[in-house]
Amino acid sequence: SAYRLCIMRKLPSVLARTLTSGTSGSPVLPDMSEVRSKLRDIVGASTNWRDHVQAMQERKALHTLLAKRQEDLPPRRMKDSYLEVILPLGSQPEIREKYLNVHNSVRFGRILEDLDSLGVLICYTHTKQEMQPRSPLSIVTALVDKINLCKKIIYPDCDIKFTGNVSWVGKTSMEVRMHMLQLHDGDYSPVLDATFVMVARDPENKRPAFVNPIIPESPEEEEIFKQGESNKLKRTAFSTASLLKMAPTAEERNIVHDIFLNTLDTRQERKGTVSFRSRKLPPNSVWMEDAKLKGLQICHPQERNIFNRIFGGFLMRKAFELGWATACSYGGSRPFIVSVDDIMFQKPVEVGSLLLLSGQVCYTEKNYIQIRVHSEVYNANTREHHTTNTFHFTFISENEVPQVVPKTYGGKYSIKSMLYLDGKRHFTAVMKEI
């Protein structure tokens, strides 16, 4: 099982001790409600919708506090941004209902929301200026690079601890590494690790803004920083080789052609009338066009973030839940999340938007189901559609699942064939990680 093979890329124990050094005794850790409250304080956001709009207008005056160059900002250490946060599911039963699913385990979509909030607070901690009560930076999630799990079940009645810190810094972007552990028999054991990329922008969230550089202080920190640089190069290479930019490789072209040959109707061939339109589904297979689900969300003010846009964690939760439902209906049994990767936040989602979500099974292998969820906003006034996010989820089902098959072969390559190859690429990358 991938879960037994999963190797957590958590902070080395030596570094973890370094980051937590200087704390006396066992301090009471903040919880997730305090994380969100602190974020509102840092930005000056209000919990009231009307006041919130006014608060965003007042933020424009903070523009003068922005650094003109990165060199003008004091360097930070990794331990300067290190945070530990508790989710007290065991010690505070009253909050369990929000996190509970029908299978009596924790809703993973809620965890995605918490990781997103924590990642932003970690970046604000890294960039905090002592003399400024409010930050002039608008820090938003640009990318969820990867989230890998090594536990199938997250228990709804045991405390959870999140830890994290800034691990790499560019000019205007920061990589954040976070880890989630759950309390069992007096010890916290690893559940998942996550890598997010955040970007800093000006107070109006319009232009990039410089962030404090980071200085590794030990060989362990040097290694983590190098890994951050490597992650950036991998993302660039993956994007450069995207099927939206480059044709499939020779091996991928052969895969698509073999699928096409396997779906030709041989009965027509015997009659001498075989054609591209004569297609037959192979045994234990499902056409891709029959392996999708769709959803719609009206984006209410309640789901706004501290910058009056729809909260990225909410978008991830809704996309995950549709992806889970797609995997569940396809496999016919309960799916478990293995990995989340390559979530790019392309456009912000405005309050009041109609959010259209489309979940598609893109690739399958044994018990694994690779799901792609496409998110777009629809403007009812202009009748225009704009892509906001594409989400990639890898699930493992309790039973072996049918093979998903792209049907069309029109033109040189079909859209479904490209989705299939893209899904295979994501699945292969995930399997290498775990």
Residue pairs with C-beta under 8 A, 6 or more apart in sequence:
1 396
2 338
2 396
2 431
2 434
3 149
3 150
3 151
3 152
3 338
5 434
6 148
6 149
6 150
6 434
7 434
8 148
8 150
8 179
8 190
8 193
9 148
9 193
10 16
10 179
10 190
10 193
11 19
11 163
11 165
11 177
11 179
11 220
11 224
12 220
12 223
14 218
14 220
15 78
15 218
15 220
15 221
15 224
16 163
18 79
18 217
18 218
18 220
19 78
19 79
19 82
19 165
20 79
20 82
20 84
21 79
29 84
29 85
29 86
29 161
30 38
30 85
30 86
31 85
31 86
31 87
31 88
32 85
32 87
32 114
32 117
32 118
34 85
35 85
35 114
35 117
35 118
35 121
36 117
38 121
39 45
39 117
39 120
39 121
39 124
39 306
40 46
40 47
40 306
42 121
42 124
42 134
42 135
43 55
43 59
43 134
43 135
43 138
43 306
43 307
44 55
44 58
44 59
44 134
45 52
45 55
45 56
45 306
45 307
46 52
46 54
46 55
49 301
49 304
52 304
52 308
53 308
56 307
56 308
59 134
59 136
59 138
59 203
59 204
60 203
60 204
61 203
62 134
62 135
62 136
62 203
63 136
63 202
63 203
63 204
64 136
65 129
65 132
65 136
66 136
66 137
66 202
66 203
66 209
66 210
67 73
67 209
67 210
68 210
69 210
70 171
70 210
70 211
70 212
70 213
72 210
73 127
73 210
73 211
73 212
73 213
74 212
75 212
75 213
75 214
75 215
76 126
76 127
76 166
76 212
76 213
76 214
76 215
77 214
77 215
77 217
78 165
78 166
78 167
78 214
78 216
78 217
78 221
78 224
79 165
79 217
80 125
80 126
81 122
81 123
81 125
81 126
81 165
81 166
82 163
82 164
82 165
83 118
83 121
83 122
83 125
83 162
83 163
83 164
83 165
84 161
84 162
84 163
85 118
85 161
85 162
85 163
86 159
86 160
86 161
86 162
87 99
87 114
87 159
87 160
87 161
87 162
88 95
88 159
89 95
89 96
89 99
89 106
89 155
89 156
89 157
89 158
89 159
89 160
90 157
90 158
90 159
90 183
91 159
93 157
96 156
96 157
98 110
99 106
99 107
99 110
99 156
100 106
100 107
100 156
101 107
103 334
104 156
105 153
105 154
105 155
105 156
106 154
106 155
106 156
106 160
107 317
108 154
108 320
108 324
108 337
109 316
109 317
109 318
109 320
109 321
110 317
111 154
111 180
111 192
112 147
112 313
112 316
112 317
112 320
112 340
113 311
113 313
113 314
113 316
113 317
114 162
114 313
115 147
115 162
115 178
115 180
115 194
115 196
115 313
116 141
116 196
116 311
116 312
116 313
116 316
117 313
118 162
118 164
118 178
119 141
119 164
119 176
119 178
119 194
119 196
119 198
120 139
120 140
120 141
120 198
122 164
122 165
122 166
122 176
122 178
123 139
123 166
123 174
123 176
123 198
123 200
123 211
124 135
124 137
124 139
126 165
126 166
126 169
126 174
126 211
126 212
126 214
127 135
127 137
127 139
127 200
127 211
127 212
128 135
129 135
136 202
136 203
136 209
137 200
137 201
137 202
137 203
137 209
137 211
138 200
138 201
138 202
138 203
138 204
138 205
138 209
138 307
139 198
139 199
139 200
139 201
140 198
140 199
140 201
140 205
140 305
140 307
140 312
140 345
140 348
141 196
141 197
141 198
141 312
141 345
142 173
142 197
142 198
142 199
142 344
142 345
143 196
143 197
143 235
143 342
143 343
143 344
143 345
144 194
144 195
144 196
144 197
144 316
144 340
144 341
144 342
144 343
145 175
145 195
145 196
145 197
145 231
145 235
145 341
145 342
146 194
146 195
146 339
146 340
146 341
146 342
146 433
147 192
147 193
147 194
147 195
147 339
147 340
147 341
148 192
148 193
148 194
148 338
148 339
148 430
148 433
148 434
149 191
149 192
149 337
149 338
149 339
150 190
150 191
150 192
150 434
151 182
151 189
151 190
151 191
151 192
152 336
154 160
154 182
154 191
155 182
155 184
158 182
158 183
158 184
159 182
159 183
160 180
160 181
160 182
160 183
160 191
161 180
161 181
161 182
161 183
161 188
162 178
162 179
162 180
163 178
163 179
163 181
164 176
164 177
164 178
164 179
164 194
165 176
165 177
166 174
166 175
166 176
166 214
167 175
167 176
167 177
167 195
167 224
167 225
167 227
167 228
168 174
168 175
168 214
168 224
168 225
168 227
168 228
168 229
168 231
168 232
169 175
169 211
169 212
169 213
169 214
170 232
171 208
171 210
171 211
172 199
172 200
172 201
172 208
172 209
172 210
172 211
173 197
173 198
173 199
173 200
173 211
174 197
174 198
174 199
174 200
174 211
175 195
175 196
175 197
175 198
175 228
175 231
175 232
176 195
176 196
176 197
176 198
177 193
177 194
177 195
177 224
178 193
178 194
178 195
178 196
179 190
179 192
179 193
179 194
180 190
180 191
180 192
180 193
180 194
181 188
181 189
181 190
181 191
182 188
182 189
182 191
195 231
199 208
200 208
200 209
200 210
200 211
201 207
201 208
201 209
202 208
202 209
205 307
205 309
205 348
214 225
216 222
216 224
216 225
238 342
238 429
239 245
240 246
243 418
243 421
243 422
247 253
247 413
248 256
248 413
248 418
248 421
252 421
252 424
255 421
255 424
256 406
256 409
256 413
256 417
256 420
256 421
259 405
259 406
259 417
259 420
260 409
262 282
263 279
263 280
263 281
263 282
263 405
263 407
264 274
264 278
264 279
264 280
265 274
265 278
265 279
265 280
266 280
267 280
268 274
268 275
268 278
269 278
276 409
276 410
279 407
281 287
281 405
282 403
282 405
284 402
284 403
285 402
285 403
285 404
285 405
286 330
286 361
286 402
286 403
286 404
286 405
287 404
287 405
287 406
287 407
288 360
288 361
288 362
288 404
288 405
288 406
288 407
288 416
288 419
288 420
289 407
289 416
291 326
291 330
291 360
291 361
291 404
292 326
292 358
292 359
292 360
292 361
293 322
293 325
293 326
293 329
293 358
293 359
294 356
294 357
294 358
294 359
295 318
295 322
295 356
295 357
295 358
295 359
296 354
296 355
296 356
296 357
297 318
297 354
297 355
297 357
298 352
298 354
298 355
299 310
299 349
299 350
299 351
299 352
299 353
299 354
299 355
300 351
301 351
303 310
303 311
303 314
303 351
304 310
304 311
304 351
305 311
305 312
308 351
309 348
309 349
309 350
309 351
310 348
310 349
310 350
310 351
310 353
310 355
312 345
315 349
315 355
315 375
315 388
315 389
316 340
316 343
316 391
318 355
318 357
319 343
319 357
319 359
319 373
319 375
319 389
319 391
320 337
320 340
320 373
320 391
320 393
322 357
322 359
322 373
323 359
323 371
323 373
323 391
323 393
323 395
324 335
324 337
324 393
324 395
325 359
326 359
326 360
326 361
326 371
326 373
327 335
327 361
327 369
327 371
327 393
327 395
327 397
328 334
328 335
330 361
330 369
330 401
330 402
330 404
331 369
331 395
331 397
331 398
331 399
331 401
332 399
332 401
333 397
333 398
333 399
334 397
334 398
335 369
335 395
335 396
335 397
335 398
336 395
336 396
336 397
337 393
337 394
337 395
338 368
338 394
338 395
338 396
338 430
338 434
339 393
339 394
339 430
339 433
339 434
340 391
340 392
340 393
340 394
341 392
341 394
341 426
341 429
341 430
342 390
342 392
342 426
343 389
343 390
343 391
343 392
344 389
344 390
345 388
345 389
346 387
346 388
346 389
346 390
347 377
347 386
347 387
347 388
348 388
349 355
349 377
349 388
350 377
353 377
353 378
353 379
354 377
354 378
354 379
354 380
355 375
355 376
355 377
355 378
355 388
356 375
356 376
356 377
356 378
356 385
357 373
357 374
357 375
358 373
358 374
358 375
359 371
359 372
359 373
360 371
360 372
360 373
360 374
360 419
361 369
361 370
361 371
361 404
362 370
362 371
362 372
362 404
362 419
362 420
362 422
362 423
362 424
362 426
363 370
363 404
363 420
363 423
363 424
363 426
363 427
364 370
364 401
364 402
364 403
364 404
365 427
366 400
366 401
367 396
367 397
367 398
367 399
367 400
367 401
368 394
368 395
368 396
368 397
368 401
368 427
369 394
369 395
369 396
369 397
369 401
370 392
370 393
370 394
370 395
370 423
370 424
370 426
370 427
371 392
371 393
371 394
371 395
372 390
372 391
372 392
372 419
372 422
372 423
372 426
373 389
373 390
373 391
373 393
374 387
374 389
374 390
374 391
375 387
375 388
375 389
375 390
375 391
376 385
376 386
376 387
376 388
377 385
377 386
377 388
378 384
378 385
379 385
379 386
392 423
392 426
394 426
394 427
394 430
404 420
406 414
406 416
406 417
406 419
406 420
407 414
407 416
408 414
408 415
408 416
408 417
409 417
